[in-house]
Amino acid sequence: ITCVFPDFDADVNDPGSYDFELTDALLSDIQAAGTKVFYRLGQSIEKWSKKYGVIPPKDFKKWAKICEHIIRHYTEGWADGFNYDIEYWEIWNEPDLGFKDGRWKKNMSPTWNGSDTDFFKFYEITANHLNKCFPDLKIGGPALCENNDWADNFLKYMSDHKVELDFFSYHLYASGPDKFIAKNDVIKALLDKHGYSDVEMILDEWNYLSNWTTEWHETMEVVTSNKGAAFLASVMSVCQDGPADMLMYYDARPRVSYNGLFDFYKGAPLPQYYALYAWKNLVNLGTQVKSVITDCPDVYVTSAVGEDGRCGVLVSFFTNDKNVVAKRKVEI
């Protein structure tokens, strides 16, 4: 938001207060590729010592109105804008990062340098305003990073204050499909607990992770390997059978280390790319059919059938046991 609306004291209704040029170019490229946009209204993570955009806005209502005008620019043509079909609008990014250790108190949270209650009020004001302006769009968030207790508190606040939530978004980087099953189950239980059973669950950042520190090198080796491809296919299989409604793989940008789809230097496809390509073939068939696994630990399967009766079966074998290197034989 600070890039699109660089002077917070400017007139929120004046098109001259906005700098849309680079974002226009980005969204145009996405549209041209035939891909839909999921737009995050917020700030990128700031890992450096001085924070600029992750400090709570000094006027929550004005921030909401800025977002309103951004949405109007891209969906209603405001300020020489566009009429894109952008359905999903996410409020902020990972506000819980640092919640447990109180980093926000030290002005050191890389994502939200305010209290959790500050964020709850901020979200309430923004969501209420955008839902009123755009009843046909999907407004949600909060792009939860890691803390389930924080999510519990967030959902309780929203439920108590009767805030409409079209989707709940969350992130997970983990070492196996079992972690994704557990996370999805926790999020689903929290949504049910607070009366949001019909809300979409959107896992909009995910990939393999050993840990963020001592095993980062190993993490990158897995992400770009055949093991990473098995991980990707396995996670997609368990999420297909679970409560999650949408997955957004992180990351597919060229020249980004966490990109397991394309080679950092050459841009050539990596193994994870082919796991996604295999999944695309299932999607093209159209209808999932039931798959049953018997006595095959660490094996995952998703099947689909087309209108012409052709069947596709995607089988993956993933284990994070470093002592297991042999291939697995399965009977289908």
C-alpha positions in Angstrom: 0.0 0.0 0.0 2.9 2.4 0.8 4.1 1.9 -2.8 0.7 2.6 -4.4 -0.2 5.4 -2.0 3.2 6.8 -1.0 2.0 9.9 1.0 -0.5 8.9 3.7 -1.5 12.5 4.3 -2.6 12.9 0.6 -6.2 13.2 -0.5 -7.6 9.7 -0.6 -10.2 10.7 -3.3 -7.6 12.3 -5.6 -6.3 9.9 -8.4 -3.1 11.9 -8.3 -2.4 10.6 -4.8 -1.9 7.1 -6.2 1.1 5.6 -8.1 -0.5 2.6 -10.0 2.0 2.3 -12.9 4.2 -0.6 -11.8 1.3 -2.5 -10.2 -0.7 -2.0 -13.4 2.1 -3.5 -15.4 2.4 -6.5 -13.1 -1.4 -7.2 -13.1 -1.5 -6.8 -16.9 1.2 -9.5 -17.3 -0.6 -11.8 -14.9 -3.9 -11.4 -16.9 -2.0 -11.9 -20.2 -0.7 -15.2 -18.9 -4.3 -16.4 -18.4 -3.8 -16.5 -14.6 -6.2 -14.9 -12.1 -5.1 -12.4 -9.5 -5.4 -12.9 -5.7 -4.6 -9.4 -4.4 -3.0 -8.8 -1.0 -3.8 -5.4 0.5 -0.9 -4.8 2.8 2.9 -4.7 3.1 5.7 -7.0 2.2 7.7 -8.5 5.1 10.5 -6.2 6.3 13.3 -8.2 7.8 15.7 -5.3 8.2 16.4 -3.4 11.5 14.3 -0.3 10.6 10.7 -0.8 9.7 8.8 1.4 7.2 5.5 -0.1 6.1 4.7 -2.7 8.8 3.9 -0.1 11.4 0.1 0.2 12.0 -1.5 3.0 9.9 -2.2 6.1 11.9 -5.8 6.2 10.6 -7.4 2.8 10.1 -10.5 4.2 8.4 -8.4 6.1 5.9 -6.3 3.0 5.1 -9.5 1.2 4.4 -10.6 3.9 2.0 -7.2 3.7 0.2 -7.9 0.0 -0.3 -11.4 0.8 -1.6 -9.9 3.1 -4.3 -7.3 0.5 -5.3 -10.1 -2.1 -5.7 -12.1 0.4 -7.7 -9.1 1.1 -9.9 -8.7 -2.6 -10.8 -12.4 -3.7 -11.0 -14.4 -0.6 -11.9 -12.0 1.5 -14.0 -11.5 4.3 -11.5 -8.5 6.6 -12.2 -8.0 5.3 -15.8 -8.1 1.8 -14.4 -9.4 -1.6 -15.4 -12.4 -3.9 -15.2 -10.5 -7.0 -14.1 -12.2 -10.0 -12.6 -10.4 -10.0 -9.3 -12.5 -11.8 -6.8 -10.2 -12.2 -3.8 -8.9 -9.4 -1.7 -6.7 -10.2 1.3 -6.1 -7.9 4.3 -2.5 -7.6 5.4 0.2 -10.3 5.8 1.3 -12.5 8.7 0.3 -10.2 11.6 1.0 -12.9 14.1 4.7 -13.2 13.3 6.5 -12.4 16.5 3.3 -12.6 18.6 4.5 -15.3 20.9 7.9 -13.7 21.7 6.5 -10.1 21.9 8.7 -8.7 19.1 6.1 -6.1 18.3 6.8 -4.5 21.7 10.4 -4.0 20.6 9.4 -2.6 17.2 11.0 -5.7 15.7 8.2 -7.6 14.1 8.8 -7.9 10.4 5.1 -7.8 9.6 3.0 -6.0 12.2 4.5 -3.6 14.7 1.4 -3.3 16.8 -0.4 -5.4 19.4 -2.7 -8.2 18.4 -5.7 -6.2 19.6 -4.5 -3.3 17.4 -4.7 -5.6 14.4 -8.1 -7.0 15.3 -9.6 -3.5 15.3 -7.7 -2.6 12.2 -9.0 -5.7 10.4 -12.6 -5.1 11.6 -12.6 -1.5 10.3 -11.1 -2.5 7.0 -13.2 -5.6 6.4 -16.5 -3.8 7.3 -15.7 -0.9 5.0 -14.7 -3.1 2.0 -17.6 -5.5 2.5 -20.0 -2.6 2.5 -18.4 -1.2 -0.7 -18.1 -4.5 -2.5 -20.7 -7.0 -1.4 -20.0 -9.2 -4.4 -16.2 -9.5 -3.8 -14.5 -11.8 -1.4 -12.8 -10.0 1.5 -10.7 -12.0 3.9 -7.4 -12.6 5.6 -5.3 -12.4 7.7 -2.6 -14.5 6.0 -1.8 -16.2 9.3 1.9 -17.1 9.7 2.3 -19.6 12.5 0.4 -19.1 15.7 -2.8 -21.0 16.2 -3.5 -19.3 19.6 -3.4 -15.9 17.8 -5.8 -17.3 15.2 -8.2 -18.4 17.9 -8.2 -15.0 19.4 -8.6 -13.3 16.0 -11.6 -15.5 15.1 -13.2 -14.9 18.5 -12.9 -11.2 18.1 -14.4 -11.2 14.6 -17.2 -13.5 15.7 -18.0 -11.3 18.8 -18.0 -8.2 16.6 -20.0 -9.9 13.8 -17.4 -9.2 11.1 -18.1 -10.9 7.8 -15.2 -13.2 6.7 -15.3 -14.6 3.2 -12.1 -16.5 3.5 -9.5 -17.3 6.1 -5.9 -17.4 4.7 -2.9 -19.0 6.3 0.7 -20.1 5.5 2.7 -23.2 6.2 6.2 -24.3 5.5 6.8 -27.8 6.8 8.7 -31.1 6.3 5.9 -33.5 5.4 2.2 -34.0 4.3 1.3 -35.0 7.9 2.0 -31.4 9.0 -0.4 -30.1 6.4 -3.1 -32.5 7.4 -2.7 -31.4 11.0 -2.7 -27.6 10.2 -5.7 -27.9 8.0 -7.6 -29.7 10.7 -6.7 -27.1 13.3 -7.8 -24.2 11.1 -11.1 -26.0 10.2 -11.8 -26.7 13.9 -11.2 -23.0 14.8 -13.5 -21.8 12.0 -16.2 -24.2 13.2 -15.7 -23.2 16.8 -16.3 -19.5 16.1 -19.2 -19.9 13.6 -17.3 -19.6 10.4 -17.9 -23.1 9.1 -18.7 -22.0 5.6 -15.7 -19.7 5.2 -13.2 -20.7 2.5 -9.8 -22.0 3.8 -7.0 -20.7 1.6 -3.4 -21.9 2.2 -1.8 -19.1 0.2 1.9 -19.7 1.0 3.4 -23.2 1.3 6.4 -25.3 0.5 8.9 -27.7 2.0 10.9 -26.6 5.1 13.4 -28.4 7.4 13.9 -25.2 9.4 14.7 -21.5 8.8 18.2 -21.6 10.3 20.5 -24.6 10.7 18.9 -26.7 7.9 18.2 -24.0 5.4 20.8 -25.5 3.0 19.0 -28.9 3.2 15.7 -27.2 2.6 16.9 -25.7 -0.7 18.3 -29.0 -1.8 14.9 -30.7 -1.2 12.9 -28.0 -2.8 14.8 -28.3 -6.1 15.0 -32.1 -6.1 12.9 -35.2 -7.0 12.2 -35.4 -3.2 10.7 -31.9 -3.5 8.5 -33.0 -6.4 7.3 -36.0 -4.3 6.6 -33.6 -1.4 4.6 -31.3 -3.6 2.5 -34.0 -5.1 1.9 -35.6 -1.7 0.8 -32.3 -0.1 -1.6 -31.6 -3.0 -3.1 -35.0 -2.6 -3.8 -34.7 1.1 -5.1 -31.2 0.7 -7.4 -32.3 -2.1 -8.9 -34.8 0.3 -9.1 -32.3 3.2 -10.9 -29.1 4.1 -8.6 -26.6 2.3 -10.2 -24.9 -0.6 -7.2 -23.3 -2.4 -3.4 -23.7 -2.4 -0.9 -21.1 -3.6 2.6 -22.5 -4.0 5.4 -20.3 -2.9 7.4 -19.4 -5.0 7.4 -19.3 -8.8 9.2 -16.0 -9.4 12.3 -16.2 -11.5 15.6 -15.7 -9.7 14.1 -16.4 -6.2 15.8 -19.1 -4.1 12.5 -20.6 -2.9 11.4 -21.3 -6.5 11.3 -25.0 -6.9 9.7 -24.9 -10.3 12.3 -23.2 -12.4 16.1 -23.2 -12.3 17.6 -20.1 -10.7 19.9 -19.3 -13.6 18.6 -21.0 -16.7 14.9 -20.9 -16.0 14.5 -24.5 -17.1 11.8 -26.6 -15.4 12.8 -28.4 -12.1 11.2 -31.6 -10.7 8.5 -29.8 -8.8 7.3 -28.3 -12.1 6.5 -31.8 -13.3 4.5 -32.6 -10.2 2.3 -29.6 -11.0 2.1 -30.6 -14.6 0.9 -34.1 -13.6 -1.7 -32.5 -11.3 -2.9 -30.4 -14.3 -3.6 -33.6 -16.2 -5.9 -34.7 -13.4 -7.6 -31.4 -13.4 -8.1 -31.7 -17.2 -9.9 -35.0 -16.7 -12.3 -33.2 -14.5 -13.8 -35.4 -11.8 -12.0 -36.9 -8.8 -12.8 -40.5 -8.0 -12.2 -42.3 -4.7 -8.7 -43.8 -4.1 -7.9 -46.2 -1.3 -4.4 -46.9 0.0 -3.8 -50.2 1.8 -0.5 -51.1 3.6 1.5 -48.5 1.8 2.9 -46.0 4.4 4.2 -42.7 2.9 2.4 -43.3 -0.3 -0.2 -40.8 -1.5 -2.7 -41.0 -4.4 -5.2 -38.9 -6.2 -7.3 -40.2 -9.1 -9.6 -38.6 -11.7 -11.8 -39.6 -14.6 -12.8 -37.8 -17.7 -16.1 -37.6 -19.6 -14.7 -40.2 -22.1 -14.0 -42.7 -19.2 -10.2 -42.2 -19.3 -8.8 -42.4 -15.7 -5.6 -40.8 -14.4 -3.8 -41.9 -11.2 -1.1 -39.7 -9.6 0.9 -41.7 -7.1 3.7 -40.2 -5.0 6.0 -41.6 -2.3 7.4 -39.2 0.2 9.3 -39.8 3.4 11.5 -37.4 5.4 13.4 -40.3 6.9 17.0 -39.6 5.7 17.8 -43.3 6.1 15.3 -44.3 3.4 16.6 -43.8 -0.1 15.1 -46.8 -2.0 12.2 -46.5 -4.4 8.9 -47.9 -3.3 7.0 -50.5 -5.4 3.2 -50.3 -5.3 0.5 -52.3 -6.9 -2.4 -50.4 -8.4 
